[in-house]
């Protein structure tokens, strides 16, 4: 829960305690003798616990399913007779008594959706036995956009309920903002993967197919093997599912890429792989190592270089796997490298290095960015550290 969310819940807890859970309808149960803390502390913890249970569904956004799964917890926070959540088009869920009020609720909250301001109103129910006589509607706002409303019902007018409903709505908005951030992060990752895929240039595809074609008559079996490698490589690179993969799958794709490169350059390119079997199941962001190897090939064979050696190692380093990609090519000016990693290298220059560095930091933290050693004419050595276990990171 964020700081704003916790603050909102603590304010709510204070309101609930001060108002005896609103209108005297519900009071906090007396603490058992085995409970630790004062009655106030006990009630506060109960409020925080209820809020924590309501939070996960809301992280999916404001939908019928998330509203249904969170409504009872939200009503429990307010201790009110009924609670309704709407979007801009209709009722998402009604929890509690008097569900017939839902037929007219969209008319009553139209002003809230339009202005983004709280409103209180008489329910206007003709049923003399209906306990719902008064309600307060609060907008659910994200990025200055009103997504829907939270409406709390009670038997009589209450300033405490009005303020508590505002605090609960504020806390709900925090969860919806986090949901939007989650979606933005997913879109960002997808955009970065698209950018990395764009690096598989038409030139590489053309050159690979040309190399394969050159073997069709002289060595048909080799041409067939290369064509299968090309098909598997492109299938992996353009797959549509999963943000993460395993080190084994990423290295297998790299091996296919290098087979296609060697078919073109022959003895000009020498590759050494050293892989510890125990690190093969380690999960990592999809298309994380492949751009680094492509970078090594590019800098290893560019200019007047007649031959290049690339070394790839994936070794066990205790709680981490350490992957090192090294070439003996032209290298790079360290100052230029710093500009690239700050996103100042131009639209296409170093896009692979920049995107991989950013993705590693997003997933694992700033301590896990790329470590690059280079100099003009000194080749390049790139070190990637990958935690063996990290919550939410699973290879597919």
SEDO-558781 format. One line per 4 residues: number of its first residue (from 1); for each residue x, z, y negated of C-alpha. Coordinates in steps of 0.25 Angstrom, whole numbers, plus 5000, padded with zeros to 4 digits. Each point is the difference from the previous one (the first is absolute). Example, Ala and Ser with C-alpha at 12.3 -4.5 7.8 and 13.67 -1.06 7.14 Angstrom:
# residues 2
1 = 5049 5031 5018 ~ 5006 4998 4986
END
This chain:
# residues 396
1 = 5000 5000 5000 ~ 5006 4996 4986 ~ 5002 5010 4989 ~ 4988 4995 4993
5 = 4991 5001 5012 ~ 5005 5015 5003 ~ 4997 5004 4985 ~ 4986 4994 5001
9 = 4997 5008 5013 ~ 5006 5013 4994 ~ 4991 4998 4988 ~ 4989 4998 5010
13 = 5003 5012 5008 ~ 5000 5008 4987 ~ 4986 4995 4996 ~ 4995 5002 5014
17 = 5005 5015 5000 ~ 4995 5002 4986 ~ 4986 4994 5003 ~ 4999 5007 5014
21 = 4999 4986 5006 ~ 4990 4995 4990 ~ 4986 5006 4997 ~ 5001 5011 5011
25 = 4997 4990 5011 ~ 5013 5002 5007 ~ 5011 5011 4999 ~ 5013 5000 5006
29 = 5000 5008 5013 ~ 5007 5014 5000 ~ 5014 4999 5005 ~ 5002 5006 5014
33 = 5009 5012 5001 ~ 5010 4991 5007 ~ 5001 4990 4988 ~ 5012 5001 4991
37 = 4998 5000 4985 ~ 4989 5004 4990 ~ 4986 4994 5001 ~ 5003 4991 4988
41 = 5012 4995 5007 ~ 4992 4998 5013 ~ 4990 4992 4993 ~ 5010 4992 4993
45 = 5007 4996 5013 ~ 4986 4997 5006 ~ 4998 4990 4988 ~ 5013 4994 5002
49 = 4998 4998 5015 ~ 4987 4994 4998 ~ 5006 4990 4989 ~ 5011 4997 5010
53 = 4990 4996 5010 ~ 4992 4991 4991 ~ 5013 4993 4995 ~ 5004 4991 5011
57 = 4987 4991 5001 ~ 5001 4998 4985 ~ 5014 4994 5001 ~ 4993 4988 5006
61 = 4993 4997 4987 ~ 4985 5002 4996 ~ 4993 4994 5012 ~ 4987 5003 5008
65 = 5009 5006 5011 ~ 5009 5008 4991 ~ 4988 5005 4992 ~ 4993 5004 5013
69 = 5012 5008 5006 ~ 5003 5007 4987 ~ 4986 5003 4994 ~ 4998 5013 5008
73 = 5013 5006 4996 ~ 4998 4997 4986 ~ 4986 5006 5000 ~ 5006 5012 5006
77 = 5010 5001 4989 ~ 4989 5000 4990 ~ 4990 5009 5008 ~ 4989 4991 4996
81 = 4986 4996 5006 ~ 5004 4985 5001 ~ 5010 4991 4996 ~ 5000 4984 4998
85 = 5012 4990 4999 ~ 4997 4987 4995 ~ 5008 4987 4996 ~ 4996 4991 4990
89 = 4989 4993 5009 ~ 4993 5011 5007 ~ 5001 5013 5008 ~ 5011 5002 5009
93 = 4996 5013 5006 ~ 4990 5011 4998 ~ 5003 5014 5006 ~ 4991 5012 5000
97 = 4985 5001 4996 ~ 4991 4991 4993 ~ 5005 4986 5005 ~ 4988 4994 4994
101 = 5006 5001 4986 ~ 5010 4990 5004 ~ 4989 4989 4997 ~ 5001 5002 4985
105 = 5015 5005 4999 ~ 5006 4987 4995 ~ 4990 4999 4989 ~ 5004 5014 4996
109 = 5015 4998 5000 ~ 4999 4986 4993 ~ 5005 5006 4987 ~ 5011 5007 5007
113 = 5005 4987 5006 ~ 4999 4993 4987 ~ 5007 5011 4991 ~ 5008 5008 5009
117 = 4995 5013 4995 ~ 4993 5012 5007 ~ 4986 5001 5000 ~ 4990 5011 5004
121 = 4985 4997 5003 ~ 4987 5006 5006 ~ 4998 4994 5014 ~ 4985 4997 4996
125 = 4996 5002 5015 ~ 4985 5001 5002 ~ 5001 5008 5013 ~ 4997 5014 4996
129 = 5008 5006 5012 ~ 5013 4992 4997 ~ 5011 5009 4996 ~ 5007 4990 4992
133 = 4996 5001 4985 ~ 5013 4997 4993 ~ 5012 4992 5001 ~ 5013 4996 4994
137 = 5007 4986 5002 ~ 5015 4998 4997 ~ 5007 4987 5000 ~ 5011 4997 5010
141 = 5011 4992 4992 ~ 5013 4994 5004 ~ 5008 4992 4990 ~ 4989 5001 4989
145 = 4990 4993 5010 ~ 4988 5008 5004 ~ 4999 4998 5016 ~ 4988 5008 5002
149 = 4994 5014 4998 ~ 4999 5014 5006 ~ 4987 5006 4998 ~ 4998 5015 5003
153 = 4985 5006 5002 ~ 4996 5014 4998 ~ 4987 5008 4998 ~ 5002 5003 4986
157 = 5009 4996 4988 ~ 5014 5006 5001 ~ 5012 4999 4990 ~ 5009 5005 5012
161 = 4995 4989 5009 ~ 5002 4989 4989 ~ 5014 5004 4998 ~ 5003 5002 5015
165 = 4995 4986 5002 ~ 5009 4995 4990 ~ 5012 5006 5006 ~ 4996 4995 5014
169 = 4998 4986 4995 ~ 5014 5001 4993 ~ 5006 5004 5013 ~ 4993 4989 5007
173 = 5005 4990 4990 ~ 5014 5005 5003 ~ 4998 4996 5015 ~ 4995 4987 4996
177 = 5012 4997 4991 ~ 5009 5003 5012 ~ 4992 4991 5008 ~ 5002 4989 4989
181 = 5015 5003 5000 ~ 5000 4999 5016 ~ 4994 4986 4998 ~ 5009 4996 4989
185 = 5012 5004 5009 ~ 4995 4992 5011 ~ 4998 4988 4991 ~ 5014 5002 4995
189 = 5006 5000 5014 ~ 4992 4988 5004 ~ 5005 4993 4987 ~ 5015 5004 5003
193 = 4998 4995 5014 ~ 4995 4987 4995 ~ 5012 4999 4991 ~ 5009 5002 5011
197 = 4993 4990 5009 ~ 5002 4990 4988 ~ 5015 5001 5002 ~ 4999 4993 5013
201 = 5002 4988 4992 ~ 4995 4985 5003 ~ 5015 4997 5001 ~ 5002 5010 5011
205 = 4988 4995 5008 ~ 5005 4985 4997 ~ 5014 5003 5004 ~ 4996 5008 5013
209 = 4991 4988 5004 ~ 5011 4990 4997 ~ 5010 5008 5008 ~ 4990 5001 5012
213 = 4997 4985 4999 ~ 5015 4997 5001 ~ 5001 5006 5014 ~ 4987 4993 5005
217 = 5008 4988 5006 ~ 5014 5007 5002 ~ 4995 5013 5006 ~ 4985 5001 5002
221 = 5000 5014 5007 ~ 5007 5005 4987 ~ 4990 4993 4991 ~ 4989 5007 5008
225 = 5006 5014 4999 ~ 5002 4998 4985 ~ 4986 4995 4998 ~ 4995 5013 5008
229 = 5009 5009 4991 ~ 4994 4993 4988 ~ 4986 5002 5004 ~ 5002 5015 5003
233 = 5008 5002 4987 ~ 4989 4994 4991 ~ 4989 5007 5008 ~ 5007 5013 4998
237 = 5003 4998 4985 ~ 4986 4995 4997 ~ 4992 5010 5008 ~ 4988 5006 4993
241 = 4999 5015 5006 ~ 5008 5012 4998 ~ 5009 5005 4988 ~ 5010 5005 5010
245 = 5008 4995 5012 ~ 5010 5005 5010 ~ 5015 4999 4998 ~ 5000 4992 5014
249 = 4990 4990 4995 ~ 5007 4998 4986 ~ 5013 4998 5007 ~ 4994 4990 5010
253 = 4995 4992 4988 ~ 5013 5000 4994 ~ 5007 4995 5013 ~ 4990 4989 5000
257 = 5003 4997 4985 ~ 5015 5000 5003 ~ 4999 4991 5012 ~ 4993 4989 4991
261 = 5011 5002 4989 ~ 5011 4999 5011 ~ 4994 4987 5005 ~ 5002 4994 4986
265 = 5014 5006 4996 ~ 5006 5001 5014 ~ 5013 5007 5000 ~ 5000 5002 4985
269 = 4992 5013 5003 ~ 5004 5011 5009 ~ 4991 5012 5002 ~ 5002 5013 5007
273 = 4989 5010 5003 ~ 5002 5014 5004 ~ 4987 5008 5004 ~ 4998 5013 5006
277 = 4988 5000 5009 ~ 4995 5013 4996 ~ 4996 4995 4986 ~ 4992 4988 5004
281 = 4987 5007 5000 ~ 5002 5005 4985 ~ 4989 4995 4991 ~ 5003 4994 4986
285 = 4993 4991 4990 ~ 4997 4986 5005 ~ 5010 4989 4995 ~ 5010 5011 4995
289 = 5013 4996 5007 ~ 4997 4985 5001 ~ 5002 4997 4985 ~ 5013 5007 5000
293 = 5006 4992 5012 ~ 4995 4987 4992 ~ 5008 5005 4988 ~ 5012 5002 5009
297 = 4999 4986 5005 ~ 4998 4994 4986 ~ 5012 5008 4994 ~ 5008 4998 5012
301 = 4999 4985 5000 ~ 4998 4996 4986 ~ 5010 4992 4991 ~ 5013 4995 5007
305 = 5000 5011 5011 ~ 5003 4993 5013 ~ 4996 5011 5010 ~ 4994 5014 4999
309 = 4999 5012 5009 ~ 4987 5009 4999 ~ 5000 5013 5007 ~ 4987 5007 5003
313 = 5000 5014 5005 ~ 4988 5010 5003 ~ 5005 5013 5004 ~ 4995 5014 5003
317 = 5003 5010 4989 ~ 4993 5013 5005 ~ 4987 5001 4993 ~ 5001 4986 4994
321 = 5004 4986 5005 ~ 5011 4993 4991 ~ 4999 4985 4999 ~ 5012 4993 4994
325 = 5000 4985 4996 ~ 5014 4995 4996 ~ 5006 4986 4996 ~ 5013 4995 4996
329 = 4995 4990 4990 ~ 5001 4998 4985 ~ 4994 5014 4996 ~ 4994 5003 4987
333 = 5004 5006 4987 ~ 4995 5015 5001 ~ 4994 4999 4985 ~ 4992 4988 5005
337 = 4995 5008 5012 ~ 4996 5011 4991 ~ 4991 4991 4992 ~ 4994 4994 5012
341 = 4996 5014 5006 ~ 4994 5003 4986 ~ 4991 4987 5001 ~ 5008 4993 4989
345 = 5006 4989 5009 ~ 4990 4990 4997 ~ 4987 4996 5008 ~ 5007 4995 5012
349 = 5014 5006 4999 ~ 5002 5011 5010 ~ 4985 5001 5003 ~ 5003 5005 5014
353 = 5010 5011 4996 ~ 4991 5005 4990 ~ 4987 5000 5008 ~ 5007 5006 5012
357 = 5006 5011 4991 ~ 4986 5003 4994 ~ 4993 5001 5013 ~ 5010 5009 5006
361 = 4999 5010 4988 ~ 4984 4999 5001 ~ 4999 5003 5014 ~ 5012 5010 5002
365 = 5003 5005 4986 ~ 5012 4997 4990 ~ 5010 5005 5009 ~ 4998 4988 5010
369 = 5003 4989 4991 ~ 5010 4989 5003 ~ 5014 5004 4999 ~ 5008 4987 4997
373 = 5015 4999 4999 ~ 5005 4986 4994 ~ 5010 4994 4991 ~ 5003 4985 4996
377 = 5007 4994 5012 ~ 4999 5013 5008 ~ 4987 4997 5008 ~ 4989 5010 5001
381 = 4996 5012 5008 ~ 4986 5005 5000 ~ 4996 5013 5006 ~ 4986 5004 5004
385 = 4996 5014 5004 ~ 4987 5001 5008 ~ 4994 5014 5004 ~ 4997 5000 5015
389 = 4986 5007 4997 ~ 4992 4999 4988 ~ 4985 5004 4998 ~ 4992 4987 4999
393 = 5011 4991 5004 ~ 4997 4993 5013 ~ 5005 4987 5006 ~ 4990 4990 5004
END
